[in-house]
Amino acid sequence: MMTGNTAAAWAARLADVDYVPAYPITPQTEIIETIAKWTSEGVMKAKLIQLESEHSMLTAAGTASLTGARVFTATSSQGLLYGFEMLYSIAGWRAPIVLVNVSRGVAAPITLEPDHNDVLAARDSGFMQFHAETCQEVLDLILIAYRVSEDKQIMLPSIVNMDGFYLSFTREPVRLPSPKTVADFLPPYEAFKPFRANTSVVKGPPVLGGHIYTYFKYNLHESMNRALAVFEKAAEEYRHLTERDLRLCEGFMLEDAEYVLVMTNSFTTAGRKAVKLLRERNIPAGLLKITVVRPFPKKQIVDALRNRKAVAVFDQNISLGLGGILYNEIAGTLYHAKNRPETILSVVGGLGGKYIALEEFETIFDLLIHPEKIDSTEPVFLFRKDELRDVEKALKLAGCGGWFG
Amino acid sequence: MRTLLLGTPVLLKVRFHGRGGQGVKTSCRILGRAAFLTGYVAQDSPIYGAERRGAPVAGFTRIADQPILERGYIFDPHILIVMDETLLEDWMAKPLEGLVDGGIVFINTSHHQHFPETNNHYIVVEHNLTDEALDIIGKPVISAPAAAAAAKLTGVIEKQALLEATAEELYEIGLDDETIQKNLHVVSNVFEKVPTVPHRFNEAPAARRQVISLTVGKVVLHEISNMGNAYLRRTGNWRIFRPVVDYEKCTGCMICFIYCPDSVISLDEANKPVIDYDNCKGCMICMVECPLRAISAVREGKIVA
């Protein structure tokens, strides 16, 4: 039994990382606390340093990686955003670090509970993104992330995402692979022309004239795209070694499903329950979980969703003024697909960790079965009457009725 | 909107090349405003990289008699204004690149004849703006005189508009009245002295550039030797004045060695300074700091790089 945070710390330990720059933030702190305990006991060899901010932390992470050190670090929400500009630099430097983001809604209002606006803000940065549903997947995906990141065809950093509280502080059984298994799976990291005190090395030089910039950006994009196949190969090997099956995206009761719900991260577990229940009522429901969000597995998503009657994309995030982020990516991906589902519904829910009740899942599938009820220009915003009463009570206590009454 | 004179293109493109601190941005702005005040459609913009004195800078002014449907770098100028002759040999600035056939190159030079008198492809006009600026303004800042040269060479700018534009732009960057008056004086001189050159631009249709589908197919790391490499770049040609040590007066106190911001002063056995003229930018801090006034400023007369 271990929490998602402990699973992440174990993955770093098993990957035999050299350097862990850190800065505390809830709900990520337990990862670093665990590693700190191990390094002080001497059971983990890594050098752990606390920096003065996430910006420094990420700068240290990227530059250390360029010396040839295997680097692990973790942050969350505000911390990720505070270090944000370095994400693009680290990717551009081709520094294959692994960063765990423990998702937490971004202030204001301030919260500690999860949604994915933090991690999805980084979706264009050049970090690959692997999103975990379970504590086991946290561990598995970190190990696979190192393997893919450090692959000579890829050389890009990764973010492994887990939901705060729902995974970070939730204990469940996690199987640890043996150090020998991990060593077989994960060869030592080999940096290209690493920084050394006595040689001049150029990393990320200034370029003026957009063509050089374009060339390098395109090169990053190409490497990202190659990572789909590299991930699949790594996952296959991992499957042989550990019997755990990780996919770019994964179907649940999908084979004959007509109504499909697309999800990511830990809320997928609740989605599975809802799908099972609908199946008991003879409704051909199914679920598609997307594990690898960057690179975006377009082909696999199209293959999984074509020929379905109706698809709902559940976004635990909101691009204010547009809607769900993944909905728009998936709708764009499906546009050119033959036999694409006629109905693609956008659902926004779980913001700030808001619980999704079974009734809310039922509402989603009801709309998929009766698409005439859908307003295709706006996402369905999951909210319940009991929740509204609760909010209104809090507003009344605060003596606030809002500007318009 | 005024119609451009017969024989000129519908869109007249002027490119300025200079060094950070010379006033390239102001030059292209003065020309832009002068064209606007004359009644044309105008557009001006600068481009620069590292924001530091001495680095190559370019400025662009477009003049037209109808809305201008392009922006950014001017690749095929009709008129080139080279504000610093040492840039002619700069492999990064490449000031002559792209000049249209029959185009005009203006070179600010203290020693004439960079080019043969006759050239089949472009017309060269040379003039010493720096010494004119030093004489009248007292500083080697040539934004306004360079704009005046450009305005004359366009053949379409009215002198009154040029003076008005100069005053306005220099006021906007915060110059005092006296300095503005001196600049107007130089502008007037330069506008009169620079010859009228008839436009015989021969704009051949540009060779078609092939659009490709980019495939790199491997990870390209950043081991790229980019332009501006500090080791390869000789910054000695940024100098307008050269620090010259009077070794009779020098006591070897090492103060110049300590103050030199670019570490181009080394010491010989007697602790006397040896200046690396390949890289000295001519900031003259050594001259100011020397307690014995043993370092003097000598106007540069030739290209060192």
Interface residues (C-beta under 8 A of the other chain):
Chain A: G92 W93 R94 K152 Q153 I154 M155 F192 K193 V201 V202 K203 G204 P205 P206 V207 L208 I212 Y215 F216 Y218 N219 E222 S223
Chain B: I47 G49 A50 L214 T215 V216 G217 K218 V219 V220 L221 H222 E223 I224 S225 N226 M227 G228
